[in-house]
Amino acid sequence: MTTSSLSKTEFLNEVGKFVSERIAPLSREIDERNEFPKLLYKEMGEKGILGVTVPKKYGGRNYGFPIYLKVVERVARESSAVAASIATHEMLTYILLKHGTEKQKEKYLTSLVNGEMVGGFAMTEPWAGSDVNSISTSAEIREDTIIIDGVKKFISNGTFGDLFGVVVKTGELGKGRAELSFVLVEKKDPGFKMEEKLDLSGNRGLGVAKLVFNNCEVERGKLVGEKGEGFKIIMDALLLGKLSYAAIALGLMEEAVNLCLSYTRERKQFNQPLFNFQAVNFTIAEMATEFEASKALLEKVASKWGRDENLNFYASVAKLFITGKACETALKAVQLHGGRGYLRGEKVEKLYRDAKGLEIGEGTSEIQKRIIARELSKMGMV
């Protein structure tokens, strides 16, 4: 039976098996070395992990968005960095599916789905993050070419990516608003280079980097959508990114609860397992409750994908709540493991470092609160 002919349940079982056999053994090395084994992308492509939402005509599995979230959730139980890398890759895939021309889809989607190319999303700059109107990377769109100049920073998959969707400034709209556009840049394009690999505390191996565009020249056909449609494309990409990070946080929470259950049943103090002490089992009960609440919330939001005009509100609620609870859960896991939980090389220590990054990436918790408040003012009571 081929991967493409599997039912959704069978596919998720195959993903779980792949994660246990291939990603779990590499997770610690990826974290310690801060390096992503690019060969893993080809393997994930062969397993259908990179084409969950992509139509079959481009080599995808077309299982839908809720299944995609379950995939990154499962991967995150072993490696938040690998899951976040898949999420970044998926953001570019999604942009091409929704906004790309048929020629762009035919040229790139199959290679992204099978893992021959790794995708990235380049928006953040040294002095421009959530405030997209402060983006200074500029592009001059000519008749046959586009010339890009500027710097992007904190770009996931930056050290090993092959194709990047780059947010550029192409003009002014007045009242402090920038006209933004979205351009595809390949690693091989002249004037483009990865200048600096960043050494993050958590999610190590994600290949976060500084990218430089110095008179970078690409063909006119690499403009995605129309000139000036960049903001709309950004919003679509970040919507997917927020829910992806919520799913990653959910997988991390599940792993933290399981590790605590296992450890406190085995570890004995005063002639009995730690789990027997009320302070311990009450803490784990709280962790499990917050996991189940987070799981229910994400499933609710996932079911609204593509059919709810208030999805931006719900996505921000999910991102804010679940990544916050993941940080709390990971901290409790470290505490329950005592001194062992504070050792480098212990999984719970890594989970805590990774969880904090999920609160920051794809829009900080503070930005999510701002979005939630703004959307509430439009919607009234939910």
N, C-alpha and C positions, 0 to 999 in steps of 0.2 A: 504494500500500500504506500503510495507516495504521500509526501507531506501535504500537497495541495488537495488531496482527496480525504483528508482526515476531518472528522466532525470537530466542532469547537472544543468539546470536552477532551477528545483524543489529542487534539493539537496542544492544549494546555498541559496535558499529562506529558507529552513529548518535550515541551519546553521545560517543565519541572525536572525531567530526567537530564536534559542537556545542562541545565543550571547546576545540578548536583555533580555531574560528572566532569564538566569542563570549566565552569566559572568558579565554583567553590574552591577547587584546588589552587586557582590562580589569584584569588582575592587578596590574600595577605601579601603576596609578591607585588601585585599591582600597587597596593598601598605603600609598601616600604620603598619601592623603587620609583614611585610616582611616574610610572610608564604604562601605557596601554599596549598590549600585544595585538598589533593590527591584524594579524592572522585570524584573530577571533571574529573579526567582522565577516570574513568569508564564511566561517563556520556558522555564524548566526544567520547569514544570508541563506545558506543551504537549508537551515532549519525553518525558514519562513519567519523568523523573528523580526526582520526588518521590513516586511511587507504585509503586516497584519491588516492594515486599512486600505491597501492599494488594490485597485481592480486587477483581475486576472490577466487582462490584455497587456499589462506592463510587468507581469511576472509575480504579482502579489497574491495574497490569500483571500482578501476581501471579507474578513471576518467581522469587521466593524470596530468602532472606537471602544466600546466597553471591554472587548477582548484584548485590545491593545493595552489598556490600563492594567488588566490582570497580568499581562506579560511583564511589564516593567515592575509591577509590584512583586512578582515572583523573583525576578532577577535581583531586585534590591535586597532581598533577604540574604543574599550572599555578597553582593557588591553594589553599593549605592553608586559608585563611580561608573560602572558599566551600564547601570540602568539610566543614569543621567546622560551618558553618552548616546544611548539609544534614543532618549527623549529629544536631544538636540538634533540628531539625525532625522528623526520623525518630523520635527518642526519644518525642516527644509522640504522634506517629501510632501508634507501637507500643503505648504505654500505652492509648490509646483502643481499639485493636483487641483487646487482651488483657483489659482491665479495664472498659472503658466499657459503658454500656447501649446498647441498639439506638437509642434516641432520641438519645443523644450522638453515636453514630457517624453517624447520618443527618444530624445538624445540622452536624457539623464535618468529617468525613473528606473529602468531595468537595472542599470549599474548600481543605483542606490539600494534597490531591493535585494540584489544578490550579493551585496557587500564588496563589489569591486571598487566602488567609490564610497568615501565617508563624507557625510554632509555636515555643515556647520551653519550657525546663524550669528552674524556679526552685527550687533547693534551698539553695545556698550562701548564708551570711550573713556579715556582717563578722567575727563571732566564732564561727562554726560552719561547718566544711567537712566533713571526713571523719567527724567526731564528730557524727552526726545527732541524738544525744540532747541536744545542746546547742542545737538549733534553738529559737528563741524566738518566731518569727512565729506568732501564735496565731489560732485561728479558733473562734468561737462558733457552733455549729450549732443554728439555731432551727427552728421548724416549717416555715417557708416560705423562710427566707433563711439565709445564712451571712455573718458579719461577720468580716473579716480585719484584723489590725493587725500591723505589723512591717516589717522591711527585709530585702531580698535583695541580694546583691552578687556581682559577677563572673558575671552572667547573660548567656550568649551569645544573640544575636538580640534583646537587650534594648532596643536603640534603635529597632528597626523591626518587632518582633514584634507580632502581632495577638491571639494566644491563648497563654496560658501555663498550664502545669501547675505549681501551687504546692504545695510541701510545707509543711504547717502542723501546729502542735502543738494537739491537741484534748483533752489530758488527761495524767495521770501514771499509769504502770503500776507504780511502786514500784521500789526498788533503783536509783534514778538513771536509770530508763528512761522515755522520753517516749512517750506515745501520739501517733502521727502519722497524718495523713490527707492526702488529695490532692484539691485543688480546682482547677477550671478558672476562670481569670480572663481576661476580654477587655479589650483596651486601652481600650474605651469605658466599662467599668464604673466607677461613681462611687467616688471614694476611692482610685483606683489611678493612679500616675504613674511615668514614667521620670524619675528625678531627676538622674542624673549619668552621662555617657558616659565610660568609662575608656580611658586612653591606654596600651595595652599595647605591649611591645617587638616582639612577633611576632604572627602571625595577625591583623594589623590589618585592619579592615573587618568583623570578626565581630560588631560591634555590642555589645560587652561593656558592661554597664551596671549601675547601682544602681537597684533598683526599690523603691518605697515604697508601703505599703498603710496608709492612714489611715482607719479605720472603713469599709473597702471592703466594699460590700454586693453580694453576688451571690445569685442564686436557688438554692434548695436542690437543684435538679436538676443543679447543676454539681459536686456531690460525685462523684468517681470511685471506684467500689467502695464498700465500707462504711466507716463511721467506724472509725478505728483500723487500717485496712489500708494505711496510707501506707508503712510500712517495706517490706512485700512489693512494693509498686509501685516504690519507689525501687530495690530490688535488681534488679528486672527491667529498669528503665531503664538503670541503670549497667552491667549486663551488655552491653547493646547499645552503650552509649557507649564502653566499653573496647575492644570489637572494632572499632568505627568508627574510633577514634583509632589503633589498630594499623594499619588499612587506609590511613589518611591518611599515617601514617609510612612505610608501604611505598611509596606513590606518590612521596613526597618522596625516598626513597632511590634509586628508579629514575631520577628526574630528575637527582639529584646525580651518579650514575655516568655517565649519558649526557653531561652537561655536561663532566665531567672528561675523558672519552674524546675528545670533540670538541676541547676546548681544548688538551689536551696533544699531539694530533696536528698541530694548526695552529701552535702556539707553538714557535718554534725558539730554542735556545740552543747555543752552541758548534757551530754549523753542522749541527745535527740536531734533529728534533722532541723535545720533552720526553719523550714517551712512550717513546723509545728508552732512556732511563736506567732502570736497574733499580730504583732507589729509587722512581721514579714508577710504573712499570708494576706493581711488586709491591704498591704501595699501592692502585692501582685494582683489582688482582686480589683483594685482601682485601675491598674495598668490594663488589665484585660477588658474592663468596662469601657475605658477610653478607646481602646482598639476597636471594640465592637461598634461603638457610637461613630467612630471615624469611618469604619467600613460601610456602615449603613448610609452615612452622608455621601461618601464618594459614589456609591451605587446609585443613589438618587440623582446626583448631578450628572453622572455618566448617561443615565437614561434620558436626559434632556438634550444631549448632544445633537445639534442640527435641527432641533424642533422647538426651542424655547427662546423667545426674544430676550428673556432676562438671564440668559446663561452666564453673562459676564459677572453678574451679582453672585450667582450660586458658585461659580468657579473661584471667585475671590474668597467667599465664605469657606469653601473646602480647603483652599490653599492655606489660609490663615489658621484655621482650626486644626487641621491634621498635622501640618508641619510644626505648629506650636506644641501639640500633644506628643509628637514624636520626640521633640527635645526634652520634654518633661519625663517621658517614659525612659529614654536613654539615660538620663541623669539618675533616675531611680534604680535602673539596672546596674549602673556603676556602683551606687551606694550599697545595694544588696550584695554585690560581690566583694565588698570591702577592699582591702589592699590589692587583692588580685584584679579587681576591676579597674585599677589605676595603672596597671602595667601595660606598657607598649607591647603589642602582639596579642593582647587579649581582645576577643571580638567585641565585647561590650564597650571597651575603650574606643575602638574604632567607630562603633555605632554612634557614640556621643559626638565625636568630631564630625562625622558625616551628617548627623541630624541638624547641627547648627547651620551647616551650609545650605540645607534645604529651606530654612527660614529666610535666607538672604537671596538665593538664586531665583530667577523668573519673577522678580518683584518682591521686595521686602514685606515683612508683616505690616509695617507702617503704611506702605503703598496700598496693600490690600484693604486696610481699614479705610483709607481715603476713598478707594473705589466703592466699597460697600456703602459708605455714607452717601456718596454721590448718587449711586443707583437707587438707594432707599428714598432719596428725596424725589426721584422721578416716579418711583413705583407706588409710594405710600406703604401701607402695611402689606407684608408678604403673605 
